[in-house]
């Protein structure tokens, strides 16, 4: 775990002291988009996506690449699940870096900006033509994937429809703060107070989700949207990792009937299962966060069956 300062790598854990033991996520810095008539034209084969299978933010991008039929247009590199003193690393194939034969993800950041100061995070959308990072913010990468390559792929599925954008943005706001980032705020807290604040707002938000899903098929009504996929990547990690490792242990997702069935439905959505790589997920969290789990022992359980039949859309506690 570390960061770049003026282009130099420093092995340093998150500084929570400044914020009373609270984990505060820093803003992503590369915020360009792909668009016709700009320096980043939508072109097949031009862009490369760096991800970790472990990371919920990168997972969003992988899911959108799949749902939007971009696999033949945007290739992917997957980092090694362990993130230790050099940050994200590449390894032997298939976890190698094909463009520059880089060993570490920070080298890719340095290609984009030799003086870069900041965290070296996944996902990264890389432009092979101008050899720079287009964007390293998953919330924006999924919007790019949602629409920008439609002419190339012919895939017009829209997970951010104009009629629902305001509602989706509102849902994203509290789901991000209290759930997606909430699990990290709980797990990375270094004071009891900071942990309890995060824990309480997390479970209040999960109760809210359960309430919504008892009335409605998806978060924003009967249409599957970006808001659902953003929540999914946290829910699918919850019982296996966050519940134990991040101490978010009031309830598991399997204890919420509507949310659990919803999670099964999303997991079983065409193409999604192959984006969920549980051994990378467990290894990454348990063995990389040595301040939380110094032995780096990865628990064997729990056994989770995401293939169970779900009841969504069958009037089973929710309107179809
Ligand atoms: N806001 C970013 C967050 C990405 C992020 O924090 N990724 C984590 C992995 S889950 C990471 O790469 N962390 C490395 C670090 O913070 O040094 C996004 O959504 O893309």
Boltz pocket constraint, residues with backbone or C-beta under 6 A from the ligand:
constraints:
  - pocket:
      binder: B
      contacts: [[A, 1], [A, 2], [A, 3], [A, 26], [A, 27], [A, 28], [A, 54], [A, 55], [A, 56], [A, 57], [A, 58], [A, 87], [A, 119], [A, 120], [A, 121], [A, 122], [A, 123], [A, 136], [A, 137], [A, 138], [A, 139]]
      max_distance: 6.0
